[in-house]
Amino acid sequence: MALIKCDECGKEKSSAAKACPHCGKSRDHISSGVVWFAIAGVIVFFVAMAVMG
Ligand SMILES: [Zn+2]
């Protein structure tokens, strides 16, 4: 765990923190959400194929 500078307010925040504790800016919230959405879509697709045969 390391301290990095916030892109929004320039204050130091933990690299492990999802959002800046000073301004609430989340750096990777959108990209990680897209990744999980894609993974969930793939899982749903394969489950649907298995159920329908
Ligand atoms: Zn900030």
PDB file of the backbone (N, CA, C, O) and the ligand in Angstrom, with CONECT records:
HET     ZN  A 101       1
ATOM      1  N   MET A   1       0.850  -1.195   0.000  1.00  0.00           N
ATOM      2  CA  MET A   1       0.000   0.000   0.000  1.00  0.00           C
ATOM      3  C   MET A   1       0.888   1.248   0.000  1.00  0.00           C
ATOM      4  O   MET A   1       1.841   1.334   0.775  1.00  0.00           O
ATOM      5  N   ALA A   2       0.580   2.195  -0.854  1.00  0.00           N
ATOM      6  CA  ALA A   2       1.392   3.399  -0.974  1.00  0.00           C
ATOM      7  C   ALA A   2       0.485   4.614  -1.066  1.00  0.00           C
ATOM      8  O   ALA A   2      -0.708   4.512  -1.352  1.00  0.00           O
ATOM      9  N   LEU A   3       1.091   5.767  -0.815  1.00  0.00           N
ATOM     10  CA  LEU A   3       0.346   7.010  -0.950  1.00  0.00           C
ATOM     11  C   LEU A   3       0.570   7.594  -2.343  1.00  0.00           C
ATOM     12  O   LEU A   3       1.708   7.722  -2.794  1.00  0.00           O
ATOM     13  N   ILE A   4      -0.500   7.939  -3.005  1.00  0.00           N
ATOM     14  CA  ILE A   4      -0.412   8.560  -4.321  1.00  0.00           C
ATOM     15  C   ILE A   4      -1.148   9.891  -4.280  1.00  0.00           C
ATOM     16  O   ILE A   4      -1.969  10.130  -3.395  1.00  0.00           O
ATOM     17  N   LYS A   5      -0.851  10.746  -5.236  1.00  0.00           N
ATOM     18  CA  LYS A   5      -1.517  12.046  -5.291  1.00  0.00           C
ATOM     19  C   LYS A   5      -2.850  11.923  -6.008  1.00  0.00           C
ATOM     20  O   LYS A   5      -2.967  11.296  -7.060  1.00  0.00           O
ATOM     21  N   CYS A   6      -3.849  12.546  -5.397  1.00  0.00           N
ATOM     22  CA  CYS A   6      -5.176  12.538  -6.006  1.00  0.00           C
ATOM     23  C   CYS A   6      -5.167  13.404  -7.272  1.00  0.00           C
ATOM     24  O   CYS A   6      -4.618  14.505  -7.273  1.00  0.00           O
ATOM     25  N   ASP A   7      -5.777  12.900  -8.345  1.00  0.00           N
ATOM     26  CA  ASP A   7      -5.835  13.661  -9.597  1.00  0.00           C
ATOM     27  C   ASP A   7      -6.718  14.893  -9.463  1.00  0.00           C
ATOM     28  O   ASP A   7      -6.518  15.885 -10.164  1.00  0.00           O
ATOM     29  N   GLU A   8      -7.689  14.831  -8.569  1.00  0.00           N
ATOM     30  CA  GLU A   8      -8.690  15.885  -8.481  1.00  0.00           C
ATOM     31  C   GLU A   8      -8.243  17.033  -7.578  1.00  0.00           C
ATOM     32  O   GLU A   8      -8.294  18.198  -7.975  1.00  0.00           O
ATOM     33  N   CYS A   9      -7.798  16.695  -6.341  1.00  0.00           N
ATOM     34  CA  CYS A   9      -7.492  17.740  -5.379  1.00  0.00           C
ATOM     35  C   CYS A   9      -6.001  17.837  -5.077  1.00  0.00           C
ATOM     36  O   CYS A   9      -5.571  18.791  -4.428  1.00  0.00           O
ATOM     37  N   GLY A  10      -5.191  16.861  -5.537  1.00  0.00           N
ATOM     38  CA  GLY A  10      -3.745  16.931  -5.370  1.00  0.00           C
ATOM     39  C   GLY A  10      -3.254  16.495  -4.005  1.00  0.00           C
ATOM     40  O   GLY A  10      -2.048  16.501  -3.758  1.00  0.00           O
ATOM     41  N   LYS A  11      -4.153  16.118  -3.116  1.00  0.00           N
ATOM     42  CA  LYS A  11      -3.754  15.656  -1.791  1.00  0.00           C
ATOM     43  C   LYS A  11      -3.389  14.177  -1.852  1.00  0.00           C
ATOM     44  O   LYS A  11      -3.767  13.463  -2.781  1.00  0.00           O
ATOM     45  N   GLU A  12      -2.644  13.735  -0.837  1.00  0.00           N
ATOM     46  CA  GLU A  12      -2.229  12.345  -0.820  1.00  0.00           C
ATOM     47  C   GLU A  12      -3.361  11.452  -0.365  1.00  0.00           C
ATOM     48  O   GLU A  12      -4.107  11.775   0.559  1.00  0.00           O
ATOM     49  N   LYS A  13      -3.469  10.305  -1.047  1.00  0.00           N
ATOM     50  CA  LYS A  13      -4.460   9.310  -0.654  1.00  0.00           C
ATOM     51  C   LYS A  13      -3.846   7.935  -0.814  1.00  0.00           C
ATOM     52  O   LYS A  13      -2.825   7.783  -1.485  1.00  0.00           O
ATOM     53  N   SER A  14      -4.456   6.933  -0.206  1.00  0.00           N
ATOM     54  CA  SER A  14      -3.965   5.571  -0.314  1.00  0.00           C
ATOM     55  C   SER A  14      -4.282   5.010  -1.687  1.00  0.00           C
ATOM     56  O   SER A  14      -5.379   5.210  -2.209  1.00  0.00           O
ATOM     57  N   SER A  15      -3.317   4.304  -2.276  1.00  0.00           N
ATOM     58  CA  SER A  15      -3.547   3.681  -3.578  1.00  0.00           C
ATOM     59  C   SER A  15      -4.548   2.545  -3.463  1.00  0.00           C
ATOM     60  O   SER A  15      -5.127   2.127  -4.465  1.00  0.00           O
ATOM     61  N   ALA A  16      -4.760   2.039  -2.245  1.00  0.00           N
ATOM     62  CA  ALA A  16      -5.715   0.953  -2.051  1.00  0.00           C
ATOM     63  C   ALA A  16      -7.137   1.478  -1.865  1.00  0.00           C
ATOM     64  O   ALA A  16      -8.104   0.725  -1.979  1.00  0.00           O
ATOM     65  N   ALA A  17      -7.256   2.779  -1.576  1.00  0.00           N
ATOM     66  CA  ALA A  17      -8.585   3.349  -1.368  1.00  0.00           C
ATOM     67  C   ALA A  17      -9.309   3.498  -2.691  1.00  0.00           C
ATOM     68  O   ALA A  17      -8.715   3.918  -3.685  1.00  0.00           O
ATOM     69  N   LYS A  18     -10.585   3.158  -2.709  1.00  0.00           N
ATOM     70  CA  LYS A  18     -11.366   3.271  -3.928  1.00  0.00           C
ATOM     71  C   LYS A  18     -11.646   4.727  -4.273  1.00  0.00           C
ATOM     72  O   LYS A  18     -11.718   5.087  -5.448  1.00  0.00           O
ATOM     73  N   ALA A  19     -11.802   5.553  -3.264  1.00  0.00           N
ATOM     74  CA  ALA A  19     -12.109   6.958  -3.505  1.00  0.00           C
ATOM     75  C   ALA A  19     -11.218   7.828  -2.628  1.00  0.00           C
ATOM     76  O   ALA A  19     -10.782   7.395  -1.561  1.00  0.00           O
ATOM     77  N   CYS A  20     -10.948   9.051  -3.072  1.00  0.00           N
ATOM     78  CA  CYS A  20     -10.152  10.001  -2.296  1.00  0.00           C
ATOM     79  C   CYS A  20     -10.941  10.412  -1.048  1.00  0.00           C
ATOM     80  O   CYS A  20     -12.110  10.783  -1.153  1.00  0.00           O
ATOM     81  N   PRO A  21     -10.307  10.350   0.139  1.00  0.00           N
ATOM     82  CA  PRO A  21     -10.997  10.736   1.374  1.00  0.00           C
ATOM     83  C   PRO A  21     -11.192  12.243   1.481  1.00  0.00           C
ATOM     84  O   PRO A  21     -11.969  12.706   2.316  1.00  0.00           O
ATOM     85  N   HIS A  22     -10.500  13.011   0.650  1.00  0.00           N
ATOM     86  CA  HIS A  22     -10.579  14.476   0.721  1.00  0.00           C
ATOM     87  C   HIS A  22     -11.697  15.026  -0.154  1.00  0.00           C
ATOM     88  O   HIS A  22     -12.478  15.869   0.288  1.00  0.00           O
ATOM     89  N   CYS A  23     -11.773  14.554  -1.388  1.00  0.00           N
ATOM     90  CA  CYS A  23     -12.757  15.110  -2.314  1.00  0.00           C
ATOM     91  C   CYS A  23     -13.745  14.057  -2.807  1.00  0.00           C
ATOM     92  O   CYS A  23     -14.742  14.400  -3.443  1.00  0.00           O
ATOM     93  N   GLY A  24     -13.481  12.771  -2.521  1.00  0.00           N
ATOM     94  CA  GLY A  24     -14.401  11.725  -2.923  1.00  0.00           C
ATOM     95  C   GLY A  24     -14.231  11.273  -4.361  1.00  0.00           C
ATOM     96  O   GLY A  24     -15.027  10.479  -4.863  1.00  0.00           O
ATOM     97  N   LYS A  25     -13.187  11.778  -5.036  1.00  0.00           N
ATOM     98  CA  LYS A  25     -12.966  11.413  -6.423  1.00  0.00           C
ATOM     99  C   LYS A  25     -12.507   9.968  -6.527  1.00  0.00           C
ATOM    100  O   LYS A  25     -11.537   9.573  -5.881  1.00  0.00           O
ATOM    101  N   SER A  26     -13.194   9.185  -7.329  1.00  0.00           N
ATOM    102  CA  SER A  26     -12.814   7.802  -7.554  1.00  0.00           C
ATOM    103  C   SER A  26     -12.164   7.682  -8.920  1.00  0.00           C
ATOM    104  O   SER A  26     -12.740   8.085  -9.930  1.00  0.00           O
ATOM    105  N   ARG A  27     -10.960   7.126  -8.944  1.00  0.00           N
ATOM    106  CA  ARG A  27     -10.196   7.138 -10.185  1.00  0.00           C
ATOM    107  C   ARG A  27     -10.571   5.997 -11.113  1.00  0.00           C
ATOM    108  O   ARG A  27     -10.696   6.196 -12.321  1.00  0.00           O
ATOM    109  N   ASP A  28     -10.755   4.790 -10.556  1.00  0.00           N
ATOM    110  CA  ASP A  28     -10.925   3.613 -11.409  1.00  0.00           C
ATOM    111  C   ASP A  28     -12.295   2.973 -11.219  1.00  0.00           C
ATOM    112  O   ASP A  28     -12.487   1.785 -11.478  1.00  0.00           O
ATOM    113  N   HIS A  29     -13.233   3.779 -10.767  1.00  0.00           N
ATOM    114  CA  HIS A  29     -14.561   3.235 -10.500  1.00  0.00           C
ATOM    115  C   HIS A  29     -15.244   2.791 -11.790  1.00  0.00           C
ATOM    116  O   HIS A  29     -15.855   1.723 -11.834  1.00  0.00           O
ATOM    117  N   ILE A  30     -15.145   3.603 -12.833  1.00  0.00           N
ATOM    118  CA  ILE A  30     -15.851   3.324 -14.077  1.00  0.00           C
ATOM    119  C   ILE A  30     -15.234   2.123 -14.783  1.00  0.00           C
ATOM    120  O   ILE A  30     -15.950   1.220 -15.217  1.00  0.00           O
ATOM    121  N   SER A  31     -13.892   2.108 -14.900  1.00  0.00           N
ATOM    122  CA  SER A  31     -13.241   1.031 -15.633  1.00  0.00           C
ATOM    123  C   SER A  31     -13.463  -0.313 -14.949  1.00  0.00           C
ATOM    124  O   SER A  31     -13.717  -1.308 -15.627  1.00  0.00           O
ATOM    125  N   SER A  32     -13.373  -0.365 -13.607  1.00  0.00           N
ATOM    126  CA  SER A  32     -13.580  -1.620 -12.907  1.00  0.00           C
ATOM    127  C   SER A  32     -15.034  -2.061 -13.033  1.00  0.00           C
ATOM    128  O   SER A  32     -15.314  -3.257 -13.104  1.00  0.00           O
ATOM    129  N   GLY A  33     -15.955  -1.113 -13.062  1.00  0.00           N
ATOM    130  CA  GLY A  33     -17.359  -1.447 -13.238  1.00  0.00           C
ATOM    131  C   GLY A  33     -17.616  -2.068 -14.596  1.00  0.00           C
ATOM    132  O   GLY A  33     -18.395  -3.015 -14.708  1.00  0.00           O
ATOM    133  N   VAL A  34     -16.973  -1.546 -15.628  1.00  0.00           N
ATOM    134  CA  VAL A  34     -17.126  -2.099 -16.972  1.00  0.00           C
ATOM    135  C   VAL A  34     -16.587  -3.515 -17.037  1.00  0.00           C
ATOM    136  O   VAL A  34     -17.184  -4.385 -17.672  1.00  0.00           O
ATOM    137  N   VAL A  35     -15.456  -3.748 -16.378  1.00  0.00           N
ATOM    138  CA  VAL A  35     -14.849  -5.081 -16.379  1.00  0.00           C
ATOM    139  C   VAL A  35     -15.783  -6.089 -15.727  1.00  0.00           C
ATOM    140  O   VAL A  35     -16.007  -7.173 -16.266  1.00  0.00           O
ATOM    141  N   TRP A  36     -16.328  -5.732 -14.568  1.00  0.00           N
ATOM    142  CA  TRP A  36     -17.221  -6.656 -13.867  1.00  0.00           C
ATOM    143  C   TRP A  36     -18.510  -6.860 -14.648  1.00  0.00           C
ATOM    144  O   TRP A  36     -19.081  -7.950 -14.626  1.00  0.00           O
ATOM    145  N   PHE A  37     -18.973  -5.826 -15.336  1.00  0.00           N
ATOM    146  CA  PHE A  37     -20.179  -5.966 -16.151  1.00  0.00           C
ATOM    147  C   PHE A  37     -19.924  -6.951 -17.286  1.00  0.00           C
ATOM    148  O   PHE A  37     -20.784  -7.774 -17.599  1.00  0.00           O
ATOM    149  N   ALA A  38     -18.746  -6.870 -17.902  1.00  0.00           N
ATOM    150  CA  ALA A  38     -18.397  -7.779 -18.991  1.00  0.00           C
ATOM    151  C   ALA A  38     -18.286  -9.215 -18.483  1.00  0.00           C
ATOM    152  O   ALA A  38     -18.773 -10.140 -19.133  1.00  0.00           O
ATOM    153  N   ILE A  39     -17.650  -9.407 -17.328  1.00  0.00           N
ATOM    154  CA  ILE A  39     -17.502 -10.745 -16.754  1.00  0.00           C
ATOM    155  C   ILE A  39     -18.872 -11.328 -16.437  1.00  0.00           C
ATOM    156  O   ILE A  39     -19.135 -12.493 -16.735  1.00  0.00           O
ATOM    157  N   ALA A  40     -19.744 -10.528 -15.835  1.00  0.00           N
ATOM    158  CA  ALA A  40     -21.088 -10.989 -15.495  1.00  0.00           C
ATOM    159  C   ALA A  40     -21.850 -11.357 -16.762  1.00  0.00           C
ATOM    160  O   ALA A  40     -22.588 -12.343 -16.773  1.00  0.00           O
ATOM    161  N   GLY A  41     -21.682 -10.580 -17.824  1.00  0.00           N
ATOM    162  CA  GLY A  41     -22.353 -10.865 -19.086  1.00  0.00           C
ATOM    163  C   GLY A  41     -21.918 -12.190 -19.673  1.00  0.00           C
ATOM    164  O   GLY A  41     -22.747 -12.951 -20.173  1.00  0.00           O
ATOM    165  N   VAL A  42     -20.614 -12.480 -19.618  1.00  0.00           N
ATOM    166  CA  VAL A  42     -20.085 -13.740 -20.138  1.00  0.00           C
ATOM    167  C   VAL A  42     -20.644 -14.915 -19.334  1.00  0.00           C
ATOM    168  O   VAL A  42     -21.043 -15.930 -19.904  1.00  0.00           O
ATOM    169  N   ILE A  43     -20.672 -14.770 -17.996  1.00  0.00           N
ATOM    170  CA  ILE A  43     -21.180 -15.841 -17.135  1.00  0.00           C
ATOM    171  C   ILE A  43     -22.647 -16.102 -17.437  1.00  0.00           C
ATOM    172  O   ILE A  43     -23.057 -17.255 -17.572  1.00  0.00           O
ATOM    173  N   VAL A  44     -23.438 -15.043 -17.544  1.00  0.00           N
ATOM    174  CA  VAL A  44     -24.869 -15.187 -17.837  1.00  0.00           C
ATOM    175  C   VAL A  44     -25.057 -15.871 -19.188  1.00  0.00           C
ATOM    176  O   VAL A  44     -25.945 -16.710 -19.343  1.00  0.00           O
ATOM    177  N   PHE A  45     -24.228 -15.516 -20.160  1.00  0.00           N
ATOM    178  CA  PHE A  45     -24.312 -16.106 -21.496  1.00  0.00           C
ATOM    179  C   PHE A  45     -24.090 -17.621 -21.441  1.00  0.00           C
ATOM    180  O   PHE A  45     -24.866 -18.381 -22.019  1.00  0.00           O
ATOM    181  N   PHE A  46     -23.039 -18.058 -20.752  1.00  0.00           N
ATOM    182  CA  PHE A  46     -22.731 -19.481 -20.689  1.00  0.00           C
ATOM    183  C   PHE A  46     -23.776 -20.235 -19.875  1.00  0.00           C
ATOM    184  O   PHE A  46     -24.115 -21.370 -20.212  1.00  0.00           O
ATOM    185  N   VAL A  47     -24.292 -19.627 -18.813  1.00  0.00           N
ATOM    186  CA  VAL A  47     -25.348 -20.276 -18.022  1.00  0.00           C
ATOM    187  C   VAL A  47     -26.600 -20.437 -18.864  1.00  0.00           C
ATOM    188  O   VAL A  47     -27.256 -21.477 -18.811  1.00  0.00           O
ATOM    189  N   ALA A  48     -26.933 -19.423 -19.635  1.00  0.00           N
ATOM    190  CA  ALA A  48     -28.115 -19.497 -20.496  1.00  0.00           C
ATOM    191  C   ALA A  48     -27.949 -20.585 -21.543  1.00  0.00           C
ATOM    192  O   ALA A  48     -28.894 -21.326 -21.816  1.00  0.00           O
ATOM    193  N   MET A  49     -26.773 -20.695 -22.131  1.00  0.00           N
ATOM    194  CA  MET A  49     -26.514 -21.736 -23.124  1.00  0.00           C
ATOM    195  C   MET A  49     -26.614 -23.120 -22.507  1.00  0.00           C
ATOM    196  O   MET A  49     -27.140 -24.041 -23.133  1.00  0.00           O
ATOM    197  N   ALA A  50     -26.115 -23.279 -21.288  1.00  0.00           N
ATOM    198  CA  ALA A  50     -26.155 -24.563 -20.606  1.00  0.00           C
ATOM    199  C   ALA A  50     -27.587 -24.968 -20.268  1.00  0.00           C
ATOM    200  O   ALA A  50     -27.964 -26.133 -20.393  1.00  0.00           O
ATOM    201  N   VAL A  51     -28.374 -23.988 -19.838  1.00  0.00           N
ATOM    202  CA  VAL A  51     -29.763 -24.266 -19.460  1.00  0.00           C
ATOM    203  C   VAL A  51     -30.591 -24.633 -20.687  1.00  0.00           C
ATOM    204  O   VAL A  51     -31.401 -25.559 -20.641  1.00  0.00           O
ATOM    205  N   MET A  52     -30.387 -23.904 -21.786  1.00  0.00           N
ATOM    206  CA  MET A  52     -31.170 -24.126 -22.997  1.00  0.00           C
ATOM    207  C   MET A  52     -30.651 -25.321 -23.810  1.00  0.00           C
ATOM    208  O   MET A  52     -31.341 -25.817 -24.700  1.00  0.00           O
ATOM    209  N   GLY A  53     -29.454 -25.770 -23.503  1.00  0.00           N
ATOM    210  CA  GLY A  53     -28.889 -26.905 -24.217  1.00  0.00           C
ATOM    211  C   GLY A  53     -28.332 -26.466 -25.563  1.00  0.00           C
ATOM    212  O   GLY A  53     -27.811 -27.291 -26.313  1.00  0.00           O
TER     213      GLY A  53
HETATM  214 ZN    ZN A 101      -8.974  14.176  -3.881  1.00  0.00          ZN2+
END
